[in-house]
């Protein structure tokens, strides 16, 4: 089995196990609120890496883009505004929060009768087709 097939199995396996253990939050309202809550917790964990720990710094300013620059050049002029690197503790917290966010993203797919792998495949195809014109 190639690496592409392994990741496909992993996505479906993840959706299957989420559907098995989605016990307390069966209502779409519960799933939506947990989905939103976990995304907020990811944001908060990143913010704490900056404000409490200091392993990351945000250095943001408008970057000048020459008028002669074309769309494919934008990556050369824009950046993440992040400086530093996540420490082990912040990395662990953010990974855990992202895991919970993925759980509830998957739970939302399950509750709505969507297949997470199909959602990912369609988004992949859209990005691959639209490339720079995707602007997400």
C-alpha positions, 0 to 999 in steps of 0.5 A: 500500500502506497503512502497515498492509500495509507493516508486515505485509510487513516482519514476514514479510520479517524471518521469511523472512530469519531462516529463511534465515540461521539456520544455526548454531543449527538445534536447538531447544535452541540456539535456546532458549539463544540466545533466553534469552541475547539477552534477558539481554543486553538486560537487561544493556545497560539495567543498564549504562546506569544503572550504568556510563554513568549516562544513566538513573537508576532511582528506584523506590518504591511509589506510593500509589494512592487507594482511590477509583482505578479500573482506568483511573486506574492509568496516572496513578499508576504510572510507569517509575521511569526518569529521564533519557534514553538517550545515543546510545551506550547507545541504539545498544547497546540497539537492537543487543541488542534486534535480536538478541533479535528475531532469536532470537524470530523464529528460535524461531517459525520452528523451531516452525513458527509465523508471527511475524505471526500471533503478533503479530496474536493478541497484538494482538487479545488486548490490544485485547479485554482492554484493562486486564484484560490485565495483562502 
